[in-house]
């Protein structure tokens, strides 16, 4: 028969391991495979979206472990909230319940906000959209930011091809779509 101490150890170990995996996969997604890194950047055979799926399921495991942890320690939690019998123990219990309800409301609030999808009829803004299938020349034509500025800002060689799709150039020269979009945003002339 497994005793309570072993169960606590197993649950806490699973929660800690999940925390470490969440941290690592979060760093990978945010810093090493940022938005726009495309499907060409892989770590252990996973692209950004696959790491995002892994991150989600590890979060589910961690949440389950934390729920079990709280259930295992429920009597202790209640004792801490109630404290010793006194005139203030009722107030402490109410504050504990209100605090828990406020925390749950705060954490779950984003789940109840509407999802906004933005569409713009502004053709100038649509022209500024930079896609991996575009060449540097096409980016210049669409955004007004010259190829020379893009080359200079990204520290690319001057003899880089202006007629190869950007996605191929990112793989060869180590910049991301996010980098080129940043350069375009910073150097685009404001529209009237």
N, C-alpha and C positions, 0 to 999 in steps of 0.2 A: 504494500500500500504506500502511495506517495504521500508524504506529509506536507503540511502547509508551507514550511520553510522551503522545500524543494520547488513547490508550485510557484511561490513568490520569486525564487531565483530564476526559474525558467521564464516566467512572464516578464520580469524585469530585464533579463538578458535579451529576449526577443524585442522588447521596446527599445533598448539601447542600440541593438544592431540595426533596427529599422531607422532610428534617429541618425546613425552614421551613414546609412545608405541614402536617406533623404538629403542629408547635407551634401554628400558627394555628388549625387545626381543633380541636385539643385545648382551646385557650382558648375558642373559640366554644361547644363542647359543654359545657364545665364552667361558664363564667361567663355567657355571653350567652344560651344556650339550655339552661338547667339542667333536670334532671328535673322533670316537671310543667308545662313550658312549653307542652306540647300541640302540636297540629298547626297552630295559628293563628299561631305565631311562625315567620317564614321569613327567611332571609338568602340572597339571590341565588336565591330560589325553592326552597331546600332547607330542610326542617324538621330538628329535632334528630336523628332517626333516619337521614335521608339523609346528614347531615354525619357521623354515626357510620360509615356505610358507606364514605364517602369517606375518612375517617380510617383505617379498616382497610386499604383497598386501597393507600393511600399508604404505610402501614407495610410492606405486602408488597413494594412497589417498593423501599423503603429497605433492607429486609432483603436483597433480591436484589442490590442495588448493593453492600452491605457484604460479602456473600459473594464477589462478583466482585473487590472491592477486596482482600480477604484472599488470594484465590487469586493475584492479580497480584503480591502482596508476600510470597508464601509463603516463598521462599528467604531473604528478609531476616529474616522472623519466626524461621525456624529458626536462622539465624546468631546472632541476638540471644539466643535461648534457650540455644543451645549455648555461645556465647561462644568465647573462645580455648581451645585444648586445654590442660587442666590437670586436676588431681585433682578439682576441684569442678565441672567441666563436666557430669559425669554427674548430680550432685545437682541442678544447675540445670535440666537437661533433665527430670528426674523432677518437680521442683517446678513447672515450666512445664506439664507434662501434667496433674498433679494439680490445679493452679490452674484450668486450662481445664475439666477435668471437673467441678470444684466449681462453677464459674460456670454451665456448661450445666445442671447439676442444679438449682442455685438458681433460675435463670430459668425452667426448664421445670416445676418442681415444682407450681405451681398447676394445670397442665393435667391432673395425675393425682389431684387431690383430688376427692372426690365432690361433686356439685351437690346442695345442700340446698334443698328446697322447703318453705317453712313454711306450715302450715295451722293455724288455731286454731279450737277449738270455743267459745272464750270469746265469748259473744254481746255482752258489754260492749265488748270490743275491736273486734268487727265493727261495732258502732254508731259507733265513733269514726272509721271510714273516711270520708273526705271525698272526694266525687267532683264533677267539673265539672258534672254534670247536676243537682246539688242546688242549692237556693236557700239564701240566708243563714238563712232561717227553718228550713229542714230541717236545716241544719248545727247550729243551736241545739238543735233537738229531738233530734238523734242524739247530740250530744256533751255537751250541758249547758253549753256555752260560749255566753254570750248574744251576740246580734247586736250589742249596744252595745259589748261588749268587742272583738269582731272589727273593728267600724268604727273604734274608737279606736286599736287596735293597728296597723291598716293605714293610718291617716290618711285614711280615706275620708270623703266628705261625709255629714253626718247624714241627708240626705234621699235617700240611695241606696235603690233598690228592694230590698225584702227578698224579693221573689217572682220574680226573674229568675234563671235558672241562673248559677252562679258563672262558668262558662266565658265567658259574655257579659260579665259584670262585669270579668273580668280584662282583656279586650281594651279595654274602655272606660276603666278606671281604672289600668292599668299595674301590677297586682300579679300574682303567679303562684300556681298551685295550691300550690307549695312554701311560699309565704308564708303562705297561709291554714292549711295543715296545721301549720306551725310555731306559729302563734298558738293553734290548737286544742291542740296538744301542751303548750304552755307554760301554758295556762290551764285545762285540763281538771282536774276534781277527781278525786283518786285514788279508785279503787273499793275497796270493802271486801274 
